């Protein structure tokens, strides 16, 4: 799914592609939360001068897990 969503920029997703893929995988996630977390994750890349920050597949998985995991369920699982 990730590779198909990445399209021409192999291995990287921009903000629009991240939003589309997250919505396709889990429509219950709030767009504002995803957009905010994307900006937080790519802040360091913007500081290095990259005008169009992107996420790798590993970074996307971290973002998706964070957005999809309910805190109360996670707490019960790690106890």
C-alpha positions, 0 to 999 in steps of 0.5 A: 500500500505504501509503495503504491501511495508513494507514486513517483517519489519512491519510498517517500510520502508528502503530506497529501499522500499521508492524509490519503493513505491514513484515511484509506486505512482508517477513516476514523482518524481525525484529519487535524490530528494526522496533519499536526503529527505530520508537521511535528515529525517533519519539523526537523526536515524543514529546518534543514531547508527541505521545502517539501518534507516527506515521510519514509515508510518507517516514519509513516508506520510510526505515525499510523500506529500512533494515530490508530492506537487508543491510549486506554487500550494500549495501557491495558496491553502493556500492564 
